[in-house]
Amino acid sequence: MKNKQEQKRGKGYLLIPVLMFLCGLAVLIYPFYTDWLYREDVREQKGQFDRQLQPEVPGKEALPFEELYQELKQRNEALYLEKQKNLTDPWAYEQPDINLTEYGLEGNTIGFLSIPKMEIELPILLGANQENMALGAVHLTETSYPIGGENTNCVIAAHRGYSETAMFRDIEALEIGDEIHIENFRETLTYEVAEIRVIDPTDIDQLLIQEGRDLVTLITCHPYRHNYQRYVVFCERIFQETIK
């Protein structure tokens, strides 16, 4: 009887390190699993987004969502001419001021950001509020919309690492000359990293449109795991590829 009890106790002692090993393995694997789930979800979102871009009439050459494009173009011009007068505090970034569904584009996603050097692809949602930032990259309201053009600066923010995926965690890997791509609702825009700065959160003037330039500015918290500064990457347009 005593031997049987000792055998059971011995098996119990063996089980503890096995369970500890499995728990440790689960902790190691979990981030990769959640990242995979997030990337699969983004792929599905992008597939749905791209399907909306197909012409209603096969063979039709007109670019999609022309009315939306012209509206955003006018808004970008107004932002430049009025010197982004409403860009006064963080609240101005958070509330989207256009409803894409009114122009036939479903949801609040205006496009997708891909950065080959960082191996990421993120949806771009309108409005830099916490709800949107939990889902992907966000467009800061009162900055230029991501359709390109002279005298524009589209500012895009994302978390520097999130529970589900990396987002802008590895932004410091970007170097001058690296490319980023913006796929909006009608074309793919390619930009090249032109300048990198570290600024204070209150330096709103650093995010303004720069005369004569076509920019996308990436911004996130800095240093990593802290938020008392901002890491800013300025990217300048080099060419565009129209989506057919």
N, C-alpha and C positions, 0 to 999 in steps of 0.2 A: 504493500500500500504506500509505504513511504517512498519507495523508488518511483512509483507512478506519479506521486505529487511532485517529486523533484524533477522528473522528466517534463511535466507540464510547466513547472516554474522555469525550467531551462528554455523551453520553447517560447514562453512569454518574454523572457529576457532577449531572446533572439529577434522576436517580433518588433521590439522597440527600435533598434537601429534600422531595421528594414522600413518601418513607418517613417522614421526621421529622414531616411534617404529619399523616399517617395515624395515626402512633403517638400524637401529641398529641391528635388527635380521639378516638381510642379511650379514652385516659385520661379525657377529659372526659365521654364518653358512658357509660362503665362504671358509675359510681354510679347513674345514672338507670336503666340496664338492670337492675342487681341490685335496686334499689328496686322496680321494676315486677314482677320475678319474685317478690319477697317478698310484695308486696301481692296478687298472683294466688294465691299459696300460702295466704295468710290467708283470702282469699275462698273458696277451696275448703274449707279447714278449717271455716269458719263455716257453709258450706252443709251439710257433714256433721254438724256440731253441731246445727244447726237441725232437720235431718231426724229427729234422735233425740227432739225435743220434741213431735213429732206424736202425738196420742192414739192408743192402740192400737185403740180403737173409735171410728170416725168419729162426730162429734157429741157425744162424751163431754165434759162440761164440767170434769171434775176436772183440776187443774193437774198437770203431769208431775213425776215423781220426788219424790212426797210423803214417802216414807221418808227419802230423802237430805236433804230440806229440814228435816224434824223433827230429824234427827240433828245437822245443822249449827246449827240454832237452839239446841238444848241445849248444844252446845259453845260457842257464843257467850255464852250465859248463864253457863256455868261460867267462861269467861275473865273476865267482868266480876266475878262474885262472888268469885273467887279472886285477883283483882287481877293477872292475867297472871303468876302466880308463876314460871312457867318461862321467861319472857322475860328471860334473864340475859346472853346474849352472842350474837354473830352466828351461832354454830352452831345456836342455837334456831330461827333463821329458815329454815334450809336444808332440813331434812328434812320432807317432807309426812307428816302423821300420819293421813291417811285415804286409803283406796283407793277411788276413785270407781267402778271397775269392779264392786266388790262390790254397788253399788247400781244397776247397769245402765247407768251413763254411761261410755262408752268413753274410754280414754286418761286423761291427767292434766290436761286442760283443763277448768276449772270455768266459764268464760265468756269474754266478750270486752269489752275496754275501747275505747271510741271517744271521741276528743277533737276535735270539729269545728274549734276554733281552731287546732289543730296539724295538722289533716288526717291523723290517724293512726287506725288500728284495729289492735289487738294482741290475740292470745290471752292469757288469764290462766292461767298454769300454777301448780300448787301446789308450793311449796318454792323459796326464793330461792337456789338453787345455780347455779353457772356454766353447767352444761349447759342448765338451763331458761332462763336469762337470754339465752343465745344464740338462743333460739327466739321470745322475746316478753317480755311483762310477767310478773311473778311475784308471787304472794301470799306475804307473810312469815308463815310458820308462827308460832303463838302470838299472832297478831292475829286479829281477827274475820273470819269468812268473808264473802264478798261477797253476802249475801242481805238486807242492810239490817236495820233494827230499832233501837229505842232502846237506848242504852248499847252501841254498837258502833263500832269504828274498824278498817276493813279497810285494811291498809297494802300498797300495790302499788309495786313497784320495777321499773325498767328501765334499760338502758344509756343513756347520753347520747350517742347516735350509735353505730352499729355498722357493721361492714363491709358489710352488706347493705341496711340501711335506717336511717332517722333515729331511730326509737324515741322517747326523751324528749329528743332533742337540742335541740328548740326550746321546752323547758318554760318558759323565761323569757318567752315570748310570752303566757302565761296571765295574766289579770288578774282582780281581784275581780269576781264576777258571771258569769264564763264558765262554761258548762256542760260536764260530762262525763257519759258514759253507761256503765253496767255492764249488759251483757246476761248474766244467769246462766242456769241451766238451766230457769227457769220464768217469769221476768219481766225487764223492763228497768227499771233504777233510774236516776233522773236526779239528779245532784248539781250544786251550784253552788260555785265557788271562793269560800271565805270568808276565808282567811288564807294568807300566804306567809311562810316563815321560812328562814333559813340556819343550820344547826346543825352541831355536831361529830359525827363518827361514833359517839362514845361516849354521846351524849345519847339513850339508849334511852327515858328517861322521856318524851321529847317525842312518842313514838309510841303512848303508852298510850291506852286508852279514856277518853273524857271524859264525865263524868256527864250523862245526859239527852240526849246528842247521837247522831245517826246520821251517821257520817263515813266517807269514803274519803280516805286520805292517800296522795298520790303522792310518791315519793322517788327521787332520783338523785344522781349525783356532781356536785360543784361545786368550783371553777369548771369551765367547759367545757374538756375535755381534761385535767383534773386530778381528783384524788379525795380531797383532804385535808379537804373539807367536804361537807355534804349539802344539797341544795336540796329543800325540803319544801313541798308545796302541800296545804292542808287543804280538803276539799270537803264541803259539808253537803247532805243529802238535801232535795229540794224536792217531788218527787212520783214516782209510779211508774206504769208502764203494764204491765198483765199481758199476757203472750204467750198467744195463743189457738192 
